Amino acid sequence: SEDETEEWQPESKAPKRQQKAQPSEKKPAVKRQAKPKEPKESKPKVPRKPVERKPRAPRAPKAPRAPKAPKPPKAPKPPKPPKPPKEPKPPKAPRATKGGKKQQALAGGRWSEGPSSSHQPYGVKKEEPEEDFAFDEPSLKRQKTSSAPQGRPTRLPTSGRAFGEDLNMNWDLIQLLSERTGVEQWVCLNISQLFREENTIPFIVRYRKEMINHMDADAVRDVQLVLEEIHALAKKTQTISQTLKKEGVLTAELEQALRNCRTADELDHVYAPYKKGSKLSKACRAKQLGLESAAQALLQSPRTLDLRAWVKPGTEGLSTVEEVSTGVEQILADMIAKDGESLTHIRSLCDNSMVMLQSSVSKTALKEQQKEGHQGKPKDIDKFHLYCDFTCSVQRIQHHQTLAINRGENLKILTVKVNIPDCVKSDFCGWCLNVRWKPNGYTREELMKILRDAVEDSYKRLLFPLLSRSYRTKLTVSAEKESIAMFVRNLRQRLLVCPVRGRVIMGVDPGFRHGCKLAILSPTSQILFTDVVYLHGSQGNREADKLRHLMIRYSCNTVVIGNGTACRETEAFFADLISRRFFQPLDVSYCITSEAGASIYSVSPAAVKEMPDLDPNLRSAVSIGRRVQDPLAELVKIDPKHIGIGTYQHDVSQSSLKAALDGVVQECVSFVGVDINICSETLMSDAAGGNSAQAAQEKPAAKGKGKGKTKASAAVPTLPNPLDQTCIHPESYAVARSFLSLVGGSVDQMGRPELRQCVEASVKCQGLEALAETLNTTPDTLQLIIDGLTQPPGFDIRQDFEKADFKRGIVSMSDLREGVVLTGRVENATLFGAFVDIGVGRNGLIHKRYITPDKLPADQRRRSLALGPGEKVEVRVLNVDPQRGRIGLDLIRVLR
């Protein structure tokens, strides 16, 4: 029927796209393989219809009329039966008319360039404006993709079954990945396949937009982390199964229980009784005594169970009825604790209750505080005074609070516990006794007492610790992910600060006793001069003359001062000289930059190799100056953890943090590109990972700017391809040339106004999608090609980002008053607020409660804090505490 055909079509077409309208499909991979068989089953039904209509053939007895008129030509009329084969066409018609679009063709295993079934009204997920804002929602919601891929067909290279079979688990990988990340299943399948092909995140985000539904790098990285966690879980499960098999304790039930585990906590819970070196669990000892059948009998046939029959005098654990009862109780408790339905029910009870996290001062810390000679401990306790008597719901606790409590617990200053309401225990025990574990038939009171004690023991000894560990793990993992995500956003914005080009710069590493270290750098970051001057002593006037001589000699009108020791005094010294026009005829300005990590870098092997003849203190001044000339090129040399951004970086998983930070460094280098004539070895090594691992598609190295495709092959051609200096990937070079021919341009015209005019005219006349269809490519790829061909030579994506602030005067903290409105720049973003440099030598804090959606631009409302290093803001002073050096600020707006 037509209705059956309508139901069949989305299932056969959609799996190639995994339409958003069908997120409830549990195993799309299986359906994709099964669907092609359905049309074959429908074909046999079609011939049956002509068979039923064959009775009409007797009407052909018109043949007897043939004798009346010997008209042999009319005899061919019986070939009318061929008409029934035309009847199958009506079922095909709905396919062609589905959604009012052309039928999508599948040729050679690939989708055609025609419109896909996502044009159907139910295929495209339209988001309401309210859903575009996820400011206060957890990271799981923010990872959702924002729009459908514009109706373009999306390639699903392999079925999801292939991924699941590799893991050998009882759940579907793609479905679990989608549930964990909140990303559609077809996107998860594509991302999994792209990572299996060893593509990097920068390559995927730039050149495979249509396959990932235009997700950004952070969202793809989140999916990658969860995918790695799932693979690690499956690998650990296989290792445990092999270990238990060798020990001869792996039963079919135990193997299925291991394969059903969806988290590491569940796996540890199932495996705990069988771990080597651990004490044999009470239930295992009771099973070794043969009491498992007695426990089963208590549930299935309690009328016939007589515990006295199991008594064996002289055998430990079976010598009395009480010992037999205890063994049966322990087996039942273990069965309840490992039952999937029981675990699901108690978790649902907890989700509907107010579960609290409580922290207090530990006994160890109190004893240390009372001892004499331990002056440090009270100070440590004071650092955690907010959490010495702290209670909060696990649903409402903030990420930074979780990390602070964990740090206090690791230092043995705090004691932490999870409080689950008593109503959960009573409801769970009642459900077990009356529903799930209710005995089959009449049960004597002594047997019911064993069952009641088993349920309570299971909750108190097994389930409550499991739930506590589960809550602590979830809170920690969520807080670590958010902390790493905050660190990644801060690092990206710090690396992408707009460089200051074409200037001779003086880098200053301020100091008192050992003087201020100077380094004068050329516009290409070459070292012109280094020296040490003593600005804060009796020789200040003589050193000022020396500074003027150097700045006029090298035509230097820009000073960069590190924000370390003696920064305020050095800033005041230069500001005074500038106000007196001491450097005339030069118009000198200065800026303050972070020197975090400069000292560590100055003694690193990379710095020694790069500047072997310089003193380590002078290397710091060189690094400070270069951070303003080209922040990306200089900061990639330093371990991201030492750049001075983020919080709690030492309390999170170091492997996850390193992987995320290395990924964002490669991403930034890949998007910006490098000038291989002057770039450092460190920058090239980071650039090498920015593209696809498929060597056949890698471009050779070329002189000049290479954006995003810096991984070079061994052979370097003598004549570089002009397209190598663009953001176009080598796999699209042929399409780029075809596009140039189509618009009447040439490679020599790249970046010129005349080519831009030709391209804009063609796009306006024919439309981007029509041109993409003509060139047999996607609109996203064509747009990238247009950008690469029309961008001017030397284009830098960082030109749209903020530059360093240069100034000629200062204000002090004593000048601040409540209510004063100032402009500043965000120095660091944390989980609890943003620190802003307002030019008084001390950063002020905008607490997260003052960073509200109405104060933010629309494009920044999807982030958890929405502010990052380098952003200009307008703030109002709320309070000033000179003694503690604290400034409270309120955000007014973000300046653009």
KACOR-V897705 format. One record per residue. RES is the residue in one small letter. OMEGA is omega in whole degrees, 0 to 359 (999 if undefined). Layout:
<<RES,OMEGA> <RES,OMEGA>>
This chain:
<<s,181> <e,179> <d,179> <e,179> <t,179> <e,180> <e,184> <w,187> <q,181> <p,183> <e,181> <s,182> <k,189> <a,183> <p,177> <k,179> <r,187> <q,186> <q,181> <k,182> <a,182> <q,180> <p,184> <s,179> <e,185> <k,182> <k,182> <p,183> <a,181> <v,182> <k,181> <r,180> <q,183> <a,188> <k,182> <p,181> <k,186> <e,179> <p,179> <k,180> <e,182> <s,182> <k,178> <p,180> <k,184> <v,179> <p,180> <r,181> <k,177> <p,180> <v,179> <e,182> <r,177> <k,175> <p,177> <r,180> <a,176> <p,176> <r,175> <a,171> <p,170> <k,177> <a,176> <p,178> <r,181> <a,179> <p,180> <k,180> <a,181> <p,177> <k,179> <p,179> <p,181> <k,177> <a,178> <p,180> <k,176> <p,175> <p,174> <k,175> <p,176> <p,180> <k,178> <p,178> <p,177> <k,183> <e,177> <p,183> <k,178> <p,177> <p,181> <k,183> <a,179> <p,181> <r,183> <a,184> <t,182> <k,179> <g,179> <g,183> <k,178> <k,178> <q,180> <q,182> <a,177> <l,184> <a,177> <g,180> <g,180> <r,178> <w,175> <s,182> <e,180> <g,181> <p,182> <s,181> <s,179> <s,175> <h,180> <q,185> <p,183> <y,186> <g,184> <v,181> <k,181> <k,181> <e,175> <e,180> <p,182> <e,183> <e,180> <d,182> <f,181> <a,188> <f,184> <d,182> <e,179> <p,185> <s,180> <l,181> <k,185> <r,181> <q,181> <k,178> <t,192> <s,184> <s,176> <a,184> <p,172> <q,176> <g,180> <r,177> <p,181> <t,183> <r,171> <l,191> <p,181> <t,180> <s,178> <g,181> <r,182> <a,180> <f,181> <g,181> <e,179> <d,183> <l,179> <n,178> <m,183> <n,177> <w,181> <d,184> <l,185> <i,179> <q,179> <l,178> <l,179> <s,180> <e,183> <r,187> <t,185> <g,180> <v,182> <e,186> <q,182> <w,177> <v,178> <c,179> <l,179> <n,181> <i,179> <s,180> <q,180> <l,177> <f,177> <r,177> <e,175> <e,173> <n,179> <t,181> <i,178> <p,178> <f,182> <i,184> <v,184> <r,191> <y,180> <r,184> <k,185> <e,181> <m,181> <i,176> <n,174> <h,175> <m,177> <d,186> <a,181> <d,180> <a,178> <v,179> <r,176> <d,178> <v,180> <q,180> <l,179> <v,178> <l,178> <e,177> <e,180> <i,178> <h,179> <a,177> <l,180> <a,179> <k,178> <k,178> <t,179> <q,179> <t,179> <i,180> <s,179> <q,179> <t,180> <l,179> <k,178> <k,180> <e,177> <g,181> <v,182> <l,176> <t,180> <a,180> <e,180> <l,179> <e,178> <q,178> <a,178> <l,182> <r,179> <n,183> <c,182> <r,178> <t,179> <a,179> <d,178> <e,180> <l,178> <d,180> <h,180> <v,187> <y,187> <a,182> <p,186> <y,181> <k,178> <k,177> <g,179> <s,179> <k,178> <l,183> <s,180> <k,181> <a,180> <c,178> <r,179> <a,178> <k,178> <q,177> <l,177> <g,184> <l,181> <e,179> <s,177> <a,178> <a,177> <q,180> <a,179> <l,181> <l,188> <q,181> <s,184> <p,182> <r,185> <t,184> <l,176> <d,184> <l,180> <r,179> <a,182> <w,181> <v,176> <k,181> <p,180> <g,178> <t,181> <e,182> <g,180> <l,187> <s,180> <t,177> <v,180> <e,179> <e,176> <v,180> <s,179> <t,179> <g,178> <v,179> <e,181> <q,177> <i,179> <l,179> <a,179> <d,178> <m,181> <i,184> <a,182> <k,180> <d,183> <g,181> <e,178> <s,178> <l,179> <t,183> <h,183> <i,176> <r,177> <s,176> <l,179> <c,180> <d,180> <n,180> <s,181> <m,177> <v,187> <m,172> <l,185> <q,176> <s,179> <s,181> <v,182> <s,179> <k,179> <t,180> <a,179> <l,178> <k,179> <e,180> <q,182> <q,181> <k,177> <e,177> <g,177> <h,183> <q,183> <g,186> <k,179> <p,178> <k,178> <d,179> <i,179> <d,179> <k,183> <f,183> <h,179> <l,187> <y,178> <c,175> <d,190> <f,176> <t,180> <c,177> <s,180> <v,177> <q,186> <r,184> <i,182> <q,183> <h,181> <h,176> <q,177> <t,182> <l,178> <a,178> <i,178> <n,179> <r,178> <g,178> <e,179> <n,177> <l,180> <k,176> <i,182> <l,170> <t,187> <v,175> <k,179> <v,180> <n,177> <i,184> <p,179> <d,181> <c,177> <v,180> <k,182> <s,179> <d,181> <f,180> <c,178> <g,179> <w,180> <c,184> <l,187> <n,184> <v,191> <r,186> <w,179> <k,181> <p,182> <n,179> <g,181> <y,181> <t,180> <r,185> <e,182> <e,177> <l,177> <m,177> <k,177> <i,181> <l,179> <r,179> <d,179> <a,180> <v,180> <e,178> <d,179> <s,180> <y,187> <k,188> <r,187> <l,188> <l,181> <f,175> <p,178> <l,180> <l,179> <s,178> <r,181> <s,179> <y,181> <r,180> <t,180> <k,180> <l,181> <t,181> <v,180> <s,180> <a,179> <e,179> <k,180> <e,178> <s,178> <i,178> <a,177> <m,179> <f,181> <v,179> <r,179> <n,182> <l,180> <r,181> <q,177> <r,180> <l,185> <l,173> <v,185> <c,180> <p,176> <v,187> <r,173> <g,181> <r,167> <v,188> <i,172> <m,175> <g,183> <v,173> <d,190> <p,178> <g,180> <f,187> <r,184> <h,175> <g,178> <c,181> <k,182> <l,172> <a,178> <i,187> <l,177> <s,178> <p,178> <t,175> <s,175> <q,182> <i,180> <l,185> <f,175> <t,180> <d,176> <v,179> <v,182> <y,187> <l,191> <h,177> <g,181> <s,182> <q,186> <g,182> <n,179> <r,179> <e,178> <a,176> <d,178> <k,178> <l,181> <r,179> <h,182> <l,184> <m,177> <i,181> <r,183> <y,180> <s,182> <c,179> <n,181> <t,180> <v,178> <v,184> <i,175> <g,187> <n,181> <g,180> <t,179> <a,180> <c,183> <r,180> <e,178> <t,177> <e,179> <a,180> <f,181> <f,180> <a,178> <d,179> <l,181> <i,180> <s,179> <r,181> <r,185> <f,186> <f,179> <q,12> <p,182> <l,174> <d,189> <v,173> <s,182> <y,175> <c,177> <i,178> <t,181> <s,176> <e,180> <a,179> <g,183> <a,180> <s,179> <i,180> <y,186> <s,179> <v,181> <s,178> <p,180> <a,180> <a,178> <v,180> <k,182> <e,182> <m,187> <p,186> <d,184> <l,173> <d,181> <p,179> <n,178> <l,176> <r,178> <s,179> <a,177> <v,180> <s,180> <i,179> <g,181> <r,180> <r,177> <v,179> <q,178> <d,185> <p,183> <l,184> <a,183> <e,186> <l,179> <v,179> <k,187> <i,175> <d,184> <p,181> <k,182> <h,182> <i,176> <g,178> <i,179> <g,178> <t,176> <y,182> <q,179> <h,182> <d,182> <v,178> <s,185> <q,179> <s,179> <s,180> <l,181> <k,180> <a,181> <a,182> <l,176> <d,179> <g,182> <v,175> <v,177> <q,180> <e,181> <c,180> <v,181> <s,182> <f,182> <v,184> <g,181> <v,171> <d,189> <i,176> <n,185> <i,186> <c,181> <s,178> <e,179> <t,180> <l,179> <m,180> <s,176> <d,181> <a,185> <a,183> <g,189> <g,185> <n,181> <s,182> <a,181> <q,186> <a,183> <a,183> <q,183> <e,180> <k,175> <p,180> <a,180> <a,179> <k,178> <g,183> <k,174> <g,186> <k,170> <g,183> <k,190> <t,178> <k,189> <a,174> <s,186> <a,184> <a,179> <v,181> <p,180> <t,180> <l,182> <p,177> <n,178> <p,180> <l,179> <d,181> <q,180> <t,178> <c,182> <i,180> <h,181> <p,180> <e,181> <s,180> <y,181> <a,178> <v,179> <a,179> <r,178> <s,179> <f,178> <l,178> <s,182> <l,182> <v,178> <g,178> <g,180> <s,181> <v,181> <d,183> <q,184> <m,178> <g,182> <r,181> <p,182> <e,177> <l,178> <r,179> <q,178> <c,181> <v,181> <e,179> <a,180> <s,180> <v,180> <k,183> <c,187> <q,183> <g,184> <l,183> <e,178> <a,177> <l,179> <a,179> <e,178> <t,182> <l,178> <n,177> <t,181> <t,178> <p,180> <d,179> <t,179> <l,178> <q,177> <l,177> <i,179> <i,179> <d,182> <g,182> <l,186> <t,179> <q,181> <p,177> <p,180> <g,181> <f,181> <d,182> <i,182> <r,182> <q,178> <d,181> <f,184> <e,174> <k,175> <a,179> <d,176> <f,183> <k,183> <r,179> <g,184> <i,170> <v,182> <s,181> <m,180> <s,179> <d,185> <l,176> <r,178> <e,180> <g,180> <v,179> <v,182> <l,171> <t,181> <g,181> <r,180> <v,179> <e,183> <n,176> <a,180> <t,180> <l,182> <f,179> <g,182> <a,177> <f,187> <v,174> <d,180> <i,173> <g,180> <v,179> <g,179> <r,181> <n,175> <g,183> <l,168> <i,180> <h,186> <k,180> <r,178> <y,178> <i,187> <t,185> <p,184> <d,180> <k,186> <l,170> <p,185> <a,184> <d,180> <q,186> <r,182> <r,181> <r,186> <s,179> <l,172> <a,175> <l,181> <g,182> <p,176> <g,183> <e,178> <k,182> <v,172> <e,188> <v,175> <r,180> <v,179> <l,180> <n,180> <v,178> <d,184> <p,183> <q,179> <r,179> <g,183> <r,179> <i,176> <g,184> <l,174> <d,180> <l,175> <i,177> <r,176> <v,183> <l,179> <r,999>>
